[in-house]
Amino acid sequence: MKKTIENSVLYLLTASLLAAGSVALRAADLPAVHYQAQPTNTSVTIKGTSTFHDWEMIGPSIGGFLEVPAGVSFDTNQATLPGLKDGVLPASGRASILVRTIHSQVEHLPDVMDGLMQTAMKQTNFSAIVYKVGELKLQQPHAAGQPFTFDAKGELAIAGVTNKVDFPVTIVPLDKTKIKISGTTKLKMSDYKVEPPAPNILGLGLMKCGDEVIILFDWTLMQQTTTPAAKP
């Protein structure tokens, strides 16, 4: 009788371990959730100062993608997110902004300002501003109904120079398949070997732009449906 009970317990333990392993393997086989950049409800704004007045440039497009582990859903009703590892959401992604799509908002000579910006950023050789996601650490506790706020770390490449940067971002669902990522950060042009424009404007004199700029963005992405690759 004792031997039968021992065998039964051993059988149950073995079955439980096999079941847990099977679930883990099935989760590992699932593809990552892939979000692709969308052309609507997206913008990037660059704000700066000068000896004449503050200035602003706006771009309507951000390309790229974000991938998060299978099972992750940005449902703000949740107290937290599934898939966190020590508070960090394992994610990979890339955002790119074509320099030529960013335009000055000044009333006079906007084309001139666009040209100055493109020259300063070496647009001919480095056509895009590129950000690579390195880490997304969730700020906790998360209040239900509020956007998810992350401390984002990654690499930002401008005019051929790449620096590590970190800044807060929020992620909110727009519907069942779309999310919006928003953020703000400050940087110095000189950190990227970009010389602040200082045009000599006829009738006005020398206008010197400040070194520090503020970048604000709203980035809309849509979840893509993919078919998992067949296992050999």
C-alpha positions in Angstrom: 0.0 0.0 0.0 2.8 2.4 1.0 4.6 1.6 -2.3 1.4 2.4 -4.3 1.1 5.8 -2.6 4.7 6.6 -3.2 4.3 5.7 -6.9 1.2 7.8 -7.2 2.9 10.8 -5.7 5.9 10.4 -8.0 3.5 10.1 -10.9 1.7 13.3 -10.0 5.0 15.2 -9.5 6.3 14.0 -12.9 3.1 14.8 -14.6 3.1 18.3 -13.1 6.6 19.0 -14.2 6.0 17.8 -17.7 2.9 19.9 -17.9 4.7 23.0 -16.7 7.5 22.4 -19.2 5.1 21.9 -22.0 3.4 25.3 -21.2 6.8 27.0 -21.0 7.8 25.5 -24.4 4.6 26.6 -26.0 5.0 30.2 -24.7 8.6 30.2 -26.0 7.4 29.1 -29.4 4.9 32.0 -29.7 6.1 34.9 -31.9 6.8 38.3 -30.3 4.0 40.9 -30.6 5.1 43.1 -33.5 3.8 46.7 -33.7 4.5 48.6 -37.0 4.6 52.4 -37.4 1.5 54.1 -38.9 1.3 57.2 -41.0 -1.5 58.8 -39.0 -1.7 60.4 -35.5 2.1 60.7 -35.5 4.3 63.7 -35.1 7.7 64.9 -33.9 8.3 68.5 -32.7 11.7 70.1 -32.2 11.8 73.3 -30.1 14.7 75.7 -29.7 15.7 79.2 -28.9 17.6 81.9 -30.7 18.8 85.5 -30.2 15.7 86.7 -32.1 12.9 84.4 -31.0 12.0 80.8 -30.0 11.6 78.5 -33.0 9.8 75.2 -33.8 10.0 72.5 -36.4 7.5 69.7 -37.0 7.6 66.4 -38.8 4.5 64.3 -39.5 6.1 60.9 -39.8 8.1 58.4 -37.7 9.0 55.0 -39.2 10.0 51.8 -37.5 8.6 49.1 -35.1 8.3 47.9 -31.6 8.4 44.2 -30.5 7.3 42.9 -27.1 7.0 39.4 -25.8 4.1 37.2 -26.6 1.1 37.7 -24.3 1.9 41.4 -23.6 -1.2 43.6 -23.9 -1.1 47.3 -23.1 -4.5 47.2 -21.3 -4.4 50.2 -18.9 -7.0 48.5 -16.7 -4.3 46.1 -15.6 -2.3 46.8 -12.4 0.9 45.8 -14.2 2.1 44.2 -17.4 2.7 40.5 -18.1 6.2 39.5 -19.1 8.1 41.9 -16.9 11.6 40.8 -15.7 12.6 42.8 -12.6 10.3 45.5 -13.7 11.7 45.6 -17.2 9.7 44.9 -20.3 11.9 42.9 -22.7 11.4 44.9 -25.9 13.3 45.7 -29.1 12.5 48.5 -31.5 13.7 51.2 -33.9 12.3 54.6 -34.7 13.5 56.7 -37.6 12.7 60.2 -38.7 13.7 61.5 -42.2 15.4 64.8 -41.7 13.9 66.2 -44.9 10.3 65.7 -43.5 10.9 68.1 -40.6 9.9 71.7 -41.5 10.2 75.1 -39.9 7.0 76.7 -38.6 8.2 80.3 -39.0 6.1 82.7 -41.1 8.9 84.2 -43.0 11.5 82.2 -45.1 10.6 78.7 -43.8 12.4 77.1 -46.7 15.6 78.9 -45.7 15.3 77.6 -42.1 14.7 74.1 -43.5 17.8 74.3 -45.5 19.9 75.6 -42.6 18.7 72.7 -40.4 19.3 70.1 -43.1 22.9 71.4 -43.7 23.6 71.5 -39.9 22.4 67.9 -39.6 24.4 66.7 -42.6 21.3 65.4 -44.2 23.1 64.5 -47.4 25.2 61.9 -45.7 22.8 61.0 -42.7 19.3 61.2 -44.0 17.5 60.1 -40.8 17.5 60.5 -37.0 17.4 57.0 -35.6 16.6 55.7 -32.1 17.1 52.1 -31.0 15.2 50.8 -28.0 17.4 49.3 -25.4 15.3 49.0 -22.3 11.7 49.8 -21.1 11.4 49.8 -17.3 7.9 50.2 -16.0 7.4 52.9 -13.4 5.4 51.2 -10.6 2.9 51.1 -9.1 0.7 51.6 -12.2 -2.7 53.2 -11.5 -5.5 51.4 -13.4 -6.9 53.6 -16.2 -3.7 55.6 -16.6 -1.1 55.3 -19.3 1.8 53.0 -18.8 4.9 55.1 -18.0 8.4 53.7 -18.7 11.9 54.8 -18.2 13.3 54.3 -21.7 17.0 53.7 -22.4 18.5 53.4 -25.9 20.8 54.8 -28.5 20.1 58.0 -30.5 21.9 58.6 -33.8 22.0 62.1 -35.2 24.3 63.4 -38.0 26.5 60.3 -37.8 27.0 60.5 -34.0 25.4 58.0 -31.6 24.8 58.6 -27.9 23.1 56.7 -25.2 20.0 58.5 -24.0 17.2 57.9 -21.4 13.9 59.6 -21.0 10.3 58.8 -19.9 7.7 57.6 -22.3 4.1 56.7 -22.0 2.2 54.0 -23.9 -1.6 54.0 -24.3 -3.9 51.7 -26.3 -5.9 53.6 -29.0 -7.9 50.5 -29.8 -7.5 46.7 -29.8 -4.6 46.8 -32.3 -3.1 50.3 -32.0 -0.9 51.9 -29.4 0.5 55.4 -29.1 4.0 56.1 -27.6 4.7 59.6 -26.4 7.8 61.2 -24.9 9.8 64.3 -24.4 13.5 64.8 -24.0 16.2 67.5 -24.1 19.5 67.3 -25.8 22.3 69.5 -27.0 23.2 69.8 -30.6 26.9 69.9 -29.8 26.7 66.4 -28.3 26.0 65.2 -31.8 28.6 67.5 -33.4 25.8 69.6 -34.9 26.7 73.3 -35.0 23.7 75.4 -34.0 22.7 77.5 -37.1 23.7 81.2 -37.0 22.4 82.7 -40.2 23.0 86.3 -41.1 19.6 87.5 -42.2 19.4 90.5 -44.4 18.0 93.5 -42.6 18.0 91.7 -39.3 21.6 90.7 -38.6 23.1 87.6 -37.1 20.6 85.1 -35.5 22.3 82.6 -33.2 20.4 79.5 -32.3 20.8 78.0 -28.8 22.6 74.7 -28.3 19.8 73.0 -26.3 16.6 71.7 -28.0 13.5 69.9 -26.8 12.1 67.0 -28.8 8.5 65.9 -28.3 6.9 63.0 -30.1 3.7 61.0 -30.5 4.2 57.7 -32.3 1.3 55.5 -33.4 1.9 51.8 -34.2 -0.4 49.0 -35.2 -0.1 45.3 -34.1 0.8 43.1 -37.1 -0.6 39.6 -37.4 2.1 37.1 -38.3 2.1 33.3 -38.8 4.7 31.5 -36.7 7.4 29.9 -38.7 7.3 26.1 -38.9 9.6 24.3 -36.6 12.0 21.8 -38.2 
